[in-house]
Amino acid sequence: MTTDAQMNKDSIDKLENTSLDDVYSQLKTSSDGISSSEAQSRIGQYGYNELPEKKENPILTFLSYFWGPIPWMIEIAAILSAILQHWTDFGLICFLLAANALVGFWEEFQAGNEVSALKAKLALKARAKRDGNWQEVEARTLVPGDIIRLRMGDIVPADAKLLEGDPISVDQSTLTGESLPVDKASGKVIFSGSIVKKGEAEAVITSTGVNTFFGKTAQLVAEARTESHYQKAVMKVGDYLILIAVGLAVVVFFVSLFRHEPVLDTLQFLLVLIVGGIPAAMPTVLSVTMAIGARCLAKESAIVTKLSSVEEMAGIDVLCSDKTGTLTMNQLALGDIALIESADEESVVLAGALASREEDQDAIDLAVIAGLKDKDSVKGYQVEHWTPFDPVHKRTEAEIKGPDGSDFKVTKGAAQVILDLVADKDKIADKVQNAVDGFAARGFKSLGVARADNGGWKFLGVLSLSDPPRPDSKDMLAKAAELGVRAKMVTGDQVAIAKETAHNLGLGTNILDASILDTEKDQTKLIAEIEAADGFAQVFPQHKFTIVSSLQQGEHITGMTGDGVNDAPALKKADAGIAVSGATDAARAAAALVLMKSGLSVIVDAIEESRKTFNRMNAYTIYRIAETIGLLFFITLSILVFNLFPVTTIQIIILTILNDGGILGIAFDNTTPSKKPERWNMPRVLLVSTMLGIFRLCVSFSLLWMAINVFDLDVRHLQTFIYLNLSIGGHWTIFASRTRGPWWSIAPSGIFLALVMGTNVIATLISVYGIFMPNINWALAGFIWGFTFGSFLIQDMIKLKVYKYLVPEISILASGRRAPKAA
């Protein structure tokens, strides 16, 4: 099947091969342009030259957070509380529901609008020929068929075909990723959003708005919606717990019918079960944990715009990186020099610098001037006459008066053009060609330099120019590899340039031409080839999008770095899009992580910090499932065996608010980042948490038996006794779940320890002084503290056995999902 990229390329080729007369005919225009009335009519046909911005109703967005499995369970609990007229329970349940909705809504509200940022990049004004006269118009009012005039520094306002005239040079690096300006002659297509670097030209507009190359990129951004692994994990946990709660509720319901229990009592049974089975605070706790991680990243000058990316960064195993401006400086630099008729390299550079003008701020001129070892060496030379570069003659020339009063000329430009100036070119032609071919094989641009004194031109040498890597790029990629993250370079440059850059960065040189993405029809084979590649060359935005999407289909958690408009779709599609320092607004808005300082070393810091955050989230999830399972089965068995409520609804709500409030300290806990990518292993999480939950069930049931048969407590005081067990015992469970080794192998942080123990003290005071419940004495409270701590030590030993013996087995048998391939 033909890809969007191929279709786009084919349409561009077709347009460039169509004569201007045929284009005029198709667009119903001429070299004199169109009338103002016709322009207005065509706006009705084609729409304005802008990107449509989809605005969502904030009220509907907020209400959407009340829809879904976990909100449904909370809402059912609220309805049952109202039916039973338990208004305190009803108020607390509604508070939980509203709190979760507000947290989720605020996170989404903070996210940027990618399409509006892309829209802001369009040129605001343009010069168009209307009614036979040149006039300045708003760029949004341009239509296909308009004739426009472009000058150096202008942003091209829409896709257009150049009319007859001199060639121009345009910078389209933010659109295509090409590191060098591109010469465009008559008949060639120029893209909306590119910048005119040299020359002036007239062009006929062929596409506007969403139909431009730029607009199609914006559409890709809008379509790139990726559900985070965090969202999937929360849904799986919620489904698992809700399934258990519903199953147990059905059992309790039928047993109640069999026992001929009153309907209101049965509803109360169900209310207690449902409230106990809702992981109500789970989204809030996990969001706060990620928010704290985001704050830590901000200290490293990495701003998180999509909160779930904090967790996604922990699992990245493939990092696709744009080359130009990301891995490289996006600044031309002088490289090796091939001597032809000069005795030393500095003479070649000096001649090239004299044939350059710093005030023009041309990238090639600045690179040659910067290549001088002695910056003062050009002082004393006076430029008598200057001939600027033009795409026809392909060279610059300067007439110079030297410090000694001598007159000579210097020139630099395309090597073949400079060779044609030399009288003895046949003698040196092979030497020049070998130098040019050698630089081209390494992906370098070549410049010939010549000097003419009183006689003819003398070919001094060939300069090579390249876009050098950032100083820290190689080190960052090496450190990322140590963390189990393989980098793949993605660039709009030619394969030779990509291979040379990859070699300099320490990457492999298996660079694929992006055309394979247009021709490969077998998706499985395509994924395998993308996984095996070290990088891709000559890519369009659609190619980057395809690369990221294919890797995700291969079950890789994929990161993408970039800085240009051309990177925006892939940045949005990636599990973790990273906009580097100096990125365009479009790239920043599409990315989930924005680097605010130059260099890429912060990416490694971000990965390590994200893995710490993931460990905290994983620990809380195991704790939450374990406690919910233990509580659900404990309540059900208490009803079935003893026909009593071991806890009241309000006690469960207090338990949820107090315990999860204390567990928020997990966001500040000490942990060690893994040396390999982390991802949600739900079979392992469910196995470990279920085993811990079953043990907690046994502990609670043992205490219930003691409360009835040893301490001879009545039902109301028994419920307080059990409540304190659930609160304190649950907090001991978090100490078991936070490590895969012994509970003391990683010391808890001071904040975490203080919050957990503080809420344990509060729960004890509530129980002893009878706040919201009948009181128990200090002796019983002390007994619970001692019993639950001793039980916790056994629970931790069980955890170690589960990780040692059962987790490896469940990892082998788990689901049908294949392990991610080596990328």
Disulfide bonds with the S-S distance in Angstrom:
none
